[in-house]
Amino acid sequence: MFGLDSSAWTWIVFGAELALRLILGLRVLMRRLDTGVTLGWLLLILSTPFVGAGLYLLVGESRLGRRRAAREAEVESAYRQYLAIHALRSQSQQLTLPRAVDRLATHAEAIGGFPALGGNAFELLDDSLEVLRRLAEDIDAAEQSVHLLFYIWMPGGDADRVVEALIRAAGRGRRCRLALDAVGSRPFLASPQAARLREAGVTLVPILPVGLLRLLFVRADHRNHRKIAVIDGRLAYTGSMNLADPRYFKQDSGRFAPWVDAMLRLEGPVAEQLNLLFLHDWELETGFGLGLEELPALFEATGLVSPLDRGRSVAQLLPSGPGLRSGVVHELLLAQIYAARDEILITTPYFAPDSSLTLALTSAAHRGVRLRILLPEQVDSRMVDLAGRAAFDELMEAGAEIHRFQGGLLHTKAITVDGRIALFGTANLDARSFWLNFELMLQILDTEVAGQIRALQLRYLKRAPRLDAETWYRRRFRTRLAEELAQLFSPLL
């Protein structure tokens, strides 16, 4: 073709591929990403012909699509107006928090948008079957609306209680909206259960759909990892649990079962914050309108007291995801670690800290803060597990305690600091949760509720032997090598 022999074409293809790698390498450098992310992509692009460049073109850029970006701009104005109303209510409450706690609340509001509000009541549920039963009962009691958003919905067992409750609620004329991640819930979305829900009048929407054609325009591994249930805009659930019966969820593997989770059932202003976040995500996927008129009124006639007040706890929502609010969980977590004085207790299934998080943790341990990190013994992501283990040496040398839970795959995501502050929600301690997924965490500024979460973590610790440092240091060279290689790519996991 064109008078060129195969040797000439080989050199043309080689030159074009080399030029592409150099261009993409420059692109990575100019984006001013985290150093670990930059080095990971440069290593992958420059060392692997075709593969690295191809992967970067698929998942290297944060692309959510032009249509979604346009809807985001439309929604943002109404969303910000509503946040401003919340800020006014926060000012009217005149909360009196300890200075260090108040600074964390101010920090979280600055980066996440939601102020800390009092008047919340929390109930910590650490039995997944009880969560499913209680959620079904609350849906049966719904008077106006049911809003559910989950990463994974798996049919079977007591998860079907929620399906039947939704069908009954729709039959009573309640407005039922169900949003499920298109990848995490793919089997359910194609199941007879989903068809039954739609036939009953439940509006069911897949979030962030994927497909071969969409890969050309959007990044496929941006996932909505949030777990939200809101009943009548006043009662809510959130935490680490997917909508699945742990007796059925991923039982084929055997090694990881059962999954151990916890959820918070809550009433008060934070439930309204969760409802706003749901409606924000719903609008981005459907274009149906933000539905601010469906949110409960913030003020009584006096303009000072919310009808949603149900308790005394102070808390605030911290949403995170690609775009304006990416990385906020990472930033607030660092602030909490540096503010710790006595104790940090971390529970997470996926632990692959970047250099800044590792530095913050080792600094805390060096200054005498008791640092305990609780991870599952077996985890369903081998690469993330290896990347996290690469940090164990440095952490234990600084005085940190590493514990491995042996009662199943511990999936609860919770951090308590000094027994008086808690972060609780959906985000893991890895790059995917910090930068790629849509996540949420609650910052709970209440000693009683933070103490309940800490007590749950201590119960987990009874089933989690501490990793012996001397034994760990003697592990095989090939294991160390695998960990170090995994850590190199941890910013991309």
Residue pairs with C-beta under 8 A, 6 or more apart in sequence:
1 9
4 12
17 49
17 50
17 53
20 53
21 45
21 46
21 49
21 52
21 53
24 45
24 53
24 56
24 57
24 60
25 42
25 45
25 46
28 38
28 41
28 42
28 45
28 56
28 60
29 38
29 42
31 38
33 41
34 354
34 356
34 491
35 355
36 354
36 355
36 490
36 491
37 431
37 435
37 491
37 492
39 488
39 491
40 488
40 489
40 490
40 491
40 492
41 52
41 56
41 60
41 492
43 488
43 489
44 51
44 52
44 55
44 56
44 489
44 492
45 52
45 53
45 56
46 52
58 215
58 219
58 220
59 219
59 220
59 221
61 219
62 219
62 222
62 322
62 323
62 326
62 436
63 217
63 218
63 219
64 72
64 218
64 219
64 222
64 322
64 323
65 214
65 217
65 218
66 217
68 218
68 284
71 283
71 284
71 287
72 284
72 323
75 280
75 283
75 284
75 290
76 324
78 290
78 292
79 276
79 280
79 290
80 113
82 276
82 292
82 295
83 113
83 114
85 298
86 114
86 115
86 117
86 269
86 273
86 298
87 109
87 115
89 115
89 117
89 269
89 298
89 299
89 306
90 109
90 115
90 116
90 117
92 303
92 304
93 117
93 118
93 119
95 102
95 116
95 118
95 314
97 105
97 116
97 314
97 445
100 339
101 420
101 421
101 445
103 339
104 332
104 335
104 336
104 339
104 421
104 443
104 445
105 115
105 116
105 314
105 316
105 443
105 445
107 331
107 332
107 335
108 114
108 116
108 316
108 318
108 328
108 332
108 443
109 115
109 116
109 316
111 318
111 325
111 328
111 331
111 332
112 316
112 317
112 318
112 319
112 320
112 325
112 328
112 332
113 319
113 325
114 273
114 316
114 317
114 318
114 319
115 316
116 314
116 315
116 316
116 443
116 445
117 268
117 269
117 270
117 273
117 314
117 315
117 316
118 269
118 309
118 312
118 313
118 314
119 268
119 269
119 306
119 308
119 309
119 310
119 311
119 312
119 313
120 266
120 267
120 268
120 269
120 270
120 271
120 310
120 311
120 312
120 313
120 314
120 315
120 446
121 266
121 267
121 268
121 310
121 311
121 312
121 313
122 264
122 265
122 266
122 311
122 313
122 315
122 444
122 446
122 449
122 452
123 264
123 265
123 266
124 262
124 263
124 264
124 449
124 452
124 453
124 456
125 131
125 134
125 239
125 262
125 263
125 264
125 265
126 261
126 262
126 412
126 456
126 459
128 241
128 245
128 246
128 259
128 260
128 261
129 158
129 245
129 246
131 237
131 241
131 261
131 263
131 265
132 158
132 159
132 161
132 162
132 243
132 245
133 158
133 161
134 265
135 161
135 162
135 165
135 229
135 237
136 161
136 162
136 164
136 165
137 165
138 229
138 231
138 235
139 146
139 162
139 165
139 166
139 168
139 169
139 231
140 165
140 168
140 169
141 231
142 169
142 174
142 231
142 232
143 174
143 232
144 174
144 175
144 232
144 233
145 174
145 175
145 176
145 177
145 230
145 231
145 232
145 233
145 294
146 166
146 169
146 174
146 175
146 176
146 177
146 229
146 230
146 231
147 177
147 228
147 229
147 230
147 231
147 275
147 278
147 279
147 282
148 162
148 166
148 177
148 178
148 179
148 228
148 229
148 230
148 243
149 178
149 179
149 180
149 207
149 224
149 226
149 227
149 228
149 229
149 278
149 281
149 282
150 179
150 180
150 181
150 184
150 185
150 226
150 227
150 228
150 242
150 243
151 180
151 181
151 184
151 185
151 223
151 224
151 225
151 226
151 227
151 242
151 426
152 181
152 184
152 185
152 188
152 242
152 243
152 244
152 249
153 159
153 180
153 185
153 188
153 242
153 243
153 244
154 185
154 187
154 188
154 242
154 243
154 244
154 245
154 248
154 249
155 163
155 188
155 191
155 193
156 244
156 245
156 248
157 245
157 247
157 248
158 245
159 243
159 244
159 245
159 248
160 193
162 243
163 193
163 196
163 197
166 176
166 178
166 197
166 200
166 202
167 196
167 197
167 200
167 202
169 176
170 176
170 197
170 200
170 201
170 202
171 200
171 201
176 201
176 202
176 203
177 202
177 203
177 205
177 278
177 282
178 197
178 202
178 203
178 204
178 205
179 204
179 205
179 206
179 207
179 224
179 278
179 281
179 282
179 285
180 188
180 189
180 204
180 205
180 206
180 207
181 206
181 207
181 208
181 223
181 224
181 225
182 189
182 206
182 207
182 208
182 209
182 210
183 208
183 210
183 220
183 223
184 223
184 225
184 242
185 206
188 194
189 204
189 206
194 204
197 204
198 204
205 282
205 285
205 286
206 285
207 224
207 281
207 285
208 222
208 223
208 224
208 285
210 220
214 220
221 432
221 436
222 321
222 322
222 436
222 437
222 438
223 436
223 437
223 438
224 281
224 321
224 437
224 438
225 426
225 427
225 433
225 437
225 438
225 439
226 238
226 277
226 281
226 319
226 426
226 438
226 439
226 440
227 237
227 238
227 239
227 240
227 241
227 242
227 243
227 263
227 426
228 236
228 237
228 238
228 274
228 277
228 278
228 440
229 236
229 237
229 238
230 236
230 271
230 274
230 275
230 278
233 271
233 272
233 275
233 294
233 295
233 296
234 267
234 271
234 272
234 296
234 308
235 265
235 266
235 267
235 271
236 265
236 266
236 267
236 270
236 271
236 274
236 275
237 263
237 264
237 265
237 266
238 263
238 264
238 266
238 274
238 425
238 426
238 440
238 442
239 261
239 262
239 263
239 264
239 412
239 413
239 424
239 425
239 426
240 261
240 262
240 263
240 411
240 412
240 413
240 425
240 426
241 261
241 262
241 263
241 411
242 249
242 261
244 259
246 257
246 258
246 259
246 260
246 261
246 408
247 258
249 257
249 258
249 259
250 256
250 257
250 259
250 380
251 257
253 380
255 378
256 376
256 378
256 379
256 380
256 408
256 409
257 408
257 409
258 408
258 409
259 408
259 409
259 411
260 405
260 407
260 408
260 409
260 410
260 411
260 412
260 460
261 411
261 412
262 412
262 414
262 424
262 456
264 424
264 442
266 315
267 308
267 310
267 311
268 308
268 309
268 310
268 311
268 313
269 306
269 308
269 309
270 315
270 316
270 317
270 442
271 308
272 295
272 296
272 298
272 308
273 316
273 317
274 317
274 440
275 295
276 295
277 317
277 319
277 440
279 290
279 291
279 292
279 294
279 295
280 290
281 438
282 288
282 291
283 289
283 290
283 291
296 307
296 308
297 307
298 306
298 308
299 305
299 306
300 306
300 307
312 446
313 444
313 446
313 448
313 449
314 444
314 445
314 446
315 442
315 443
315 444
315 445
315 446
315 449
316 442
316 443
316 445
317 440
317 442
318 328
318 329
318 332
318 423
318 425
318 440
318 441
318 442
318 443
319 325
319 328
319 438
319 439
319 440
320 326
320 327
320 328
320 329
320 427
320 433
320 434
320 437
320 438
320 439
320 440
320 441
321 437
321 438
321 439
322 435
322 436
322 438
326 435
327 434
327 435
329 423
329 427
329 433
329 434
329 439
329 441
330 356
330 357
330 434
330 435
332 423
332 441
332 443
333 357
333 415
333 423
333 429
334 356
334 357
334 360
336 344
336 415
336 417
336 421
336 423
337 344
337 357
337 360
337 361
337 363
337 364
337 417
338 360
338 363
338 364
339 417
340 364
340 369
340 417
340 418
341 369
341 418
342 369
342 370
342 418
342 419
343 369
343 370
343 371
343 372
343 416
343 417
343 418
343 419
344 361
344 364
344 369
344 370
344 371
344 372
344 415
344 416
344 417
345 372
345 374
345 415
345 416
345 454
345 457
345 458
346 371
346 372
346 373
346 374
346 414
346 415
346 429
347 374
347 410
347 412
347 413
347 414
347 415
347 457
347 460
348 373
348 374
348 375
348 412
348 413
348 414
348 415
348 428
348 429
349 375
349 376
349 379
349 409
349 410
349 411
349 412
349 413
349 428
350 379
350 381
350 384
350 388
350 428
350 429
350 430
350 432
350 433
351 373
351 375
351 384
351 388
351 391
351 428
351 429
351 430
352 384
352 387
352 388
352 391
352 429
352 430
352 431
352 487
352 490
352 493
353 361
353 388
353 391
353 429
353 430
354 431
354 434
354 490
354 491
357 429
358 391
358 394
358 395
361 371
361 373
361 395
361 398
361 400
362 394
362 395
362 398
362 400
364 371
365 371
365 395
365 398
365 399
365 400
366 398
366 399
370 401
371 395
371 398
371 399
371 400
371 401
372 400
372 401
372 403
372 461
373 395
373 400
373 401
373 402
373 403
374 403
374 405
374 410
374 457
374 460
374 461
374 464
375 388
375 402
375 403
375 404
375 405
375 410
376 404
376 405
376 408
376 409
376 410
376 411
377 404
377 405
377 406
377 464
378 409
379 385
379 409
380 409
381 493
383 486
383 489
383 493
384 430
384 486
384 490
384 493
386 482
386 483
386 485
386 486
386 487
387 430
387 483
387 486
387 487
387 489
387 490
387 493
388 430
388 490
389 483
390 483
390 484
390 486
390 487
390 490
391 487
392 402
392 467
392 472
393 472
393 473
395 402
396 402
396 467
396 469
396 472
397 469
401 466
401 467
402 466
402 467
403 461
403 464
403 465
403 466
403 467
404 464
404 465
404 467
405 460
405 463
405 464
406 463
406 464
406 465
407 460
407 463
410 460
410 464
412 456
412 460
413 424
413 425
413 426
413 427
413 428
413 441
414 422
414 423
414 424
414 453
414 456
414 457
415 422
415 423
415 424
416 422
416 450
416 453
416 454
416 457
419 447
419 450
419 451
419 454
420 445
420 447
420 450
420 451
421 443
421 444
421 445
421 450
422 442
422 443
422 444
422 449
422 450
422 453
422 454
423 441
423 442
423 443
423 444
424 441
424 442
424 444
424 453
425 439
425 440
425 441
425 442
426 433
426 439
426 440
426 441
427 433
427 434
427 437
427 439
427 440
427 441
430 490
430 493
431 490
431 491
431 492
431 493
432 493
433 439
444 450
444 453
